[in-house]
Every structure is written in structure tokens, then in C-alpha cells.
Amino acid sequence: MIKRTSFFLVVVLLTMLSSCQVIGAIFKTGISVGIFIAVLVVGLILYVLSKAAGGSK
């Protein structure tokens, strides 16, 4: 189901936008997801370090 939806979305984007706009949208999405994952990992590391340092009193 997800592959079918993704394929449909790509086809719609390719028919509605120029190739440069499609590539730009892909890279913007990739960067935002990458930043989100990095922030999530840093937050998880800080959480683990605070618990290891005696955060629960």
C-alpha cells in the first residue's frame, strides 16, 4: 500500500513540477528528516547520560 502511494506521489510530482523542483523537494525533505533524527539521537543520549549520572532521586 505504501509503495503504491509513494509511486503515485512521484508520478504526480513529475507531471506537475519541473525536474529541478522535484530534486529540490527531495533534498529539502532529506535534510529536514536528517536534522530531526540528529536532534532525536542527541536528546536520547542526553537522557541516558542524565539517568546514568543519578537523575532519578
N, C-alpha and C positions, 0 to 999 in steps of 0.2 A: 504494500500500500504506500509506504513512504517513498520507495523508489519511483513508483508511478507518479506520485505527486511532485517529486523533485524533477523528474523528466518533463512533466507538463510545465512546471515553472520555468525551466531552462528554455523550452521551446517558445513560451510566451515572451520571455525576456529577449531572446534572439530575434524574434519577429518585430518587437516593438522598439527596441533600442539599437543604437549602433554598436559595433563591436567594442569600441573604446569605452563606452558607457557600461557595457556588461562586464568587461575586465575590471574597470574601476569599482563597480559594485561588489565584485567577488573579493577584491583586495581589501576594501573597506570592511566587509563582513569578517574576513580573516583576521584583520588587525584588531577589531573590537572583541572578537571571541578570544584571541590570544591574550589581550590585556585582561579580560575578565578571568581567564584561567590563571594568569600570573598572580593577580590580586587574591584569588581564592587560595592558591598554594601558599602565598606569603601569610595570609590570615590563618591558615591551618598550622603552619609552622610556629607562628607566634602563640597560638592557642596551646599547642603541645608543649612549647617551652615554658609558658606560664604555669601549666599544670605540673610540669616536672620540677619547677622551682618552688613549689609549695603554694600554688594559687588557691587551693581549696582548704580553708582554715575552719 
